[in-house]
Amino acid sequence: MKDPRIEKLANLFVEYSLKLKPREIVAINGDAVAAPLIRACYRAALRRGAFVVCDVVLGGVADILYAEANKEQLQWLSPMMLYKVRKIDASIGIWACENTKALTNVDPKRVALTSLARKPVMKLVMDRTAAKTFRWVGTQWPCNASAQDAEMSLDEYEEFVFGAGHLDDPNPIQTWKRISKEQQALTDFMNRRRQIRIVAEDTDLTFSVKGRTWINCDGRLNFPDGEVFTGPVEETVEGHIKYSFPAVHSGREVSGVRLTFERGKVVKAEADKGLEFLRAMIAMDKGSCYLGEAAFGTNYNVKRYTKNTLFDEKIGGTIHLALGAGYPETRNKNRSGLHWDMVCDLRKGGEIYADGDLIQKNGRFLNKRFPQP
């Protein structure tokens, strides 16, 4: 029997997140493991009158690339990839795989080569998104591999994923409209602030957000959503931070990450596991050692770490800071082939200050108009 939440999610994407119009071109991308949601999104998009491009990926293709490709092949960027991003109006990305650890033993330098080659694609997506000529939304399909990472059964993980998106509500679209209003209150408040300080265990970090724009992430991009983000002024980041959870990138896990910043740049990187990979990513290009994003996690339906950044960065009462490329709509100017979100948990003793005023303690905003547990 079909799970009705799958249809709810597909309809939410086309009606609320993307607001698809007749004759617009939408690309649906996903691993074959996510076939039920891919089909539901395809059906929902057609019913909206859109033209649909559907690209289904087979598991193991990336493994073959890194195992067999020479340097020239790793650095090759398909012109069709760029053409597609230039022509489509919207995109639905569905993330799923059979093995989240498939790339664990790949040489990080080979991963970096491919990431650098795809930098123009990332830039084009970000530029078009900022110019509001392109909309996208991405989500996680509850598959066995991700359930194993989260240390849950598949049934438990399905409940976690759909619960994080409020898909058990009678009308999830109305729920997300309410969340949007609450987060907008926080966004408006932050857009009047200039300086941020984060204090937690082995963490004391400051940066300027003067002249930068805070963005309300309310289910129209990543889904499930629940964050408010900006781009720090690049050379103002000072201090040190200890990330609470393992940071996952390209299937590689780095735990115990500790970074020290001076004049915006990472000057010291430490980790309990995966240090070589961490340092390789930080050294990828000129922008990979600077922060491109700072964000509050505001989804209090997400309460636990699952080794999946989509959910982990949204945990209510956390903050995440991304190394590498910033989003142009925030006015951040950092450009890089890297964008790596890392999460700091503030729910036990953490504090956030804005212009010297305490605005969050132990993961709870002091202003009741802002998102609350």
N, C-alpha and C positions, 0 to 999 in steps of 0.2 A: 504493500500500500504506500502511496506517495505521502511524503511528509508535507503538509500544507505550508509549513514555514519556508520551504524552498520557493514556492510560488509567491509568497509574500515578499521574500527577499528580491526576487527578480522584478516584481512590480515596483518595489520601492526604488530599485536602481533606475528604472526607466522613467518613472513618474516624479520621484522626488530628487534623487541624487543628480541625474543627468537632464531631467526634463526634456526628453527626446521629442523632437518634432518630426512630422512627416517629411520624407525625402532627405533627412540628415543621414550621414554615413557613420555607423557605429561599428567599431571593431570589438569582437569578443575573443579574448585570449585565455587559454587555460590548458592545464595538463589533462590528459584523457581520464585520469582518476576522478576528475570533477565533472564527469559527463552529465549527471542529473541537473546540476545548476547551469551548466553551459546550455543544455537544451531549454531549460526554463527561461533563461535570459534571451535566447534566440527567439523563442515564441513571443515573449513579452515585447521585444523590440519590433518584431514584425507587426504585431497588433497596434503599435504606435505609429505605423506607417514608415518606419525607418528602413534604409538600405543597410544590410548586415554583412560584414566580413567576419568570418569565423575561422580562427586559427587554433587548431588543437595540437598540442605538443606531446610527443611520446617520451615517456620516462627513459632515462639513460642516454639521451642525446648529448647533454652537456658533459657527461662522463667520457664519451667517445671523443668529443672535441678536445678536452684537455689531455687525453691519453695519446691521441694520434696527430694532432695538428702541429705543423711547424710554426716558427715565429711569425712568418708572413701571414699564415692562415689565421693565427690568433689575433693579429693586428688588422685583419680585413673587416671592413664594415660593409654590409650588404647595402647597395644603393636602394634596394626595395624597402629596406627598413626605414630609411629616411623619407622616401617617397610616401610611404604609408602614413607616417606621422604628419607629413605636410598636408595630406589630403583628407584624412578623416576628421569628423566633427567631434567625436566622442569615443571613449574606450571603456570597456569593462574588463578588468583583469581579475582572473580567478586563480589563486595560488594553491597548489596542491602538488604532492609528489609521492612516490613510493618509498623514497629513502632520503631523509633530510641530511644524512651524514655522507652522502655519496662523494662529495668533493673534499672531504676532510684531509686526505693525504695528497692533494694536488699542490704542487709547488706554488706558493703565494705569488711569486713573480709572474707565473703564467696567468694567474687570475687577474693580476694588475694589468697585464698587456691587453687582455680583452676588455676590461673596464675602461681603460684609456681610449681604446678604439671606439667605444660606444658613447664617449663623452659628448659628441655632437648631438646624439639622439636625446640624451638627458637634457642638454641645453635647450634644444628645440621644444621639448615637452614643457620645460619650465617657462620658457619665453612665451609660448602660445597660451599656457595656462594663465600667466600673469596678464597677458593681453586680452584674456577672456574670449579667445577664438577657438578654444579647445577645452573640453571637459573630460574628466576621467574619474573612475571610481574603481577601487580594488578591494578584494575580500579574500578571506581564507575559507577553503572548503574543508569541512571536518573529515580528514582522511586518517588512516591508521598510523602513518608515519608521524604526523603532528600530534596525534593522541599519545603515542609512545613518548615523544619528547616531553609532553606535558604530564607524563606519568598518570594517564587516565585510560580507562577503557574507551572504545569508540563511542558507545552510548553516552558515557559521561562527558566526553569531549563535544559531542553534538549538542548536548544541553548547555555546556559552557559557551560554545560559539554562538548559538542562537540566542541564548540569554543575554550575552554581551551586546547583541544588536537589538534587544527588546522585541524580538520576533514572536514571543509568546503573547505580547499584548494584542488586544482585539484589533487595534489600528496602529501599527508601528509608525506610519507616516505622521500621525498626529503626535505621537510620543516624541519623535525627533524634532518636530516643530517646537514643542515645549522646551526641549533640551537646547535648541538653537537660541531661544530667548534668554535662557539662564546664562549660557556661555557668552552671549553678546554683551550682557552686563559686565562680565569680567573683561571682555575684549575692550570695551569702551573705557573702562577704568585703566587698563594697562596702556592704552594709547595716549594717556596723559602723563605717563611716568617716564623717567629718564635713566634711572640706575637700578640694577637688580643685584641683590646679594643672596647667595645660597649657603646655608650653614647646616651641616649634618656631621655624622661620624667621619672623621678624617677628611672633611670637606669644608672649605671656605673659599668661595669663588665669587668674584664680582665682574660685571661687565655693563657697558652702556647700551641702552636701547634708544638713545636720543635720535629722533628723526626716522626711526624704524616703525613699521606697521605691524600690529598684532592681528592675527587672522583667526577667525572662529571656524573650527573644524567640526561641523555639525551633521555629519553623515553624507556629505556631498562628494567627498574624495575617498579617503580610506574608510572602509566599513568593516566592523563596527568602528565608529569614530568616538570622539570625546577628548578633544585637546584644544588648547589655545596656544598659538606659536608665533614666533617672530624670528628675525635674524639679528644676532648681536652685532654691534659695531666692531668690525673685524679685529682691530689692533688694541681693543680696550679690555680684553679678557685677561684677568690676573688672578692668580691663586692656584689652588689645587682641588681636585675632586676624586673621590673614590666611588666608582659605580657599584651599585648594590648587587646586580645580577650579571651573569655571564652575557657578554655581548656577542651576538651571532651575525655573521656576514658571509655571504656566498657559501653557506653550509659549514663554515668554520666557527668554532666556539672559542672565545677568549674569556677567561674568568679572572676575577680579582683585578680588574683594570683600574689603574691609578695614573692620572695625568696631571702634570704641572704646566701652567701657562705663564708666559711672560710676554707682555705687549701683543697678546692675541695668539701667540704661537706655542705649540706644544714643545717644551724644552726638555721634558723628562717623561718617559712612558714606561710604566711597570705593569706586570701582570703575573698572576700565579700560574697561568696556563695559556699557551698560545702567544707568547711574547714576540717570537719571530714574525708571526703573521701580523700582529698588531703594528709592529714597527715598519713592516713592509707596506702596509696600507697607509700609514701616516706619511711615509716617504714617497707615495705614489706620484704626486705632482706638487706644484707650488701651493695649491690651495688645500691639500688634504691634511695639513697640520693646523688649520684654523677651523673655528666653529662656523657652521653655516646656519644652525638652527638652535633655538632654545624654546622649550614648550612645557606647559603644565598638562599633566594627565588628569582628566576630569570625569572619566567613566567609572563611577563607583560600583557598577555591576561587574567590573573586572577587578577581582580581588587578589589574584595569585599569579605568580610568574609561570610562564608556560614555554619558555625558550622560543617564543614567536614574537618578533618586534611589533607586529600589527596590534597585538593585544597588550604586550608588556608596556609599551610606551603610553598606553591609554589608562593604565591603572590609576584610579583616583587616589590622589595624594602623593604622586611621584612627579619628578621633572626629568625630561630627557634632553640631552644636548648632542647634536649631531656633528661629527667631524666631516669636513668637505663642503660640497656644494650647498649654497643657500638658495632660497626661493626668491626670485626677482620681485614678487609681489610684496615681500617684506622690506624691500629696498636693500637687502643684504647683497654685497657685491662679490662675495667669494665664489670662485668657479673651480670646479674639480671634477674628476671622474669618479670621486668617492662621495657617498652620502651614507654615513653609518651612525644610526641612532643608538645611544647608550643611556641606560636608565639608572637614576638615583632615587632610592626610596626614602621619602621624608616622613613616613607615617609614625616613626618612633624617634622623636626628638628633633626632627628636621624643622627648619625655619626658612621662610622666604621674606625678604625685605624689599620694598619698592621705595626708592628715594628716602631710605632710612626708616620707613614705617613698617612694622611687622604686619604682613597681610595673610600669612598662612603659618600654622603651627601644628605639628604632628599630622600633617596631611590634610588638615581642614582649613578652609578659608574662613577668616574671621567675619567677613561680610556675608550675611545670610542670603543676600540677593545672588550670590555666586553659586555655582554647582556645589551640592552638599551630598554626603553619604545617605 
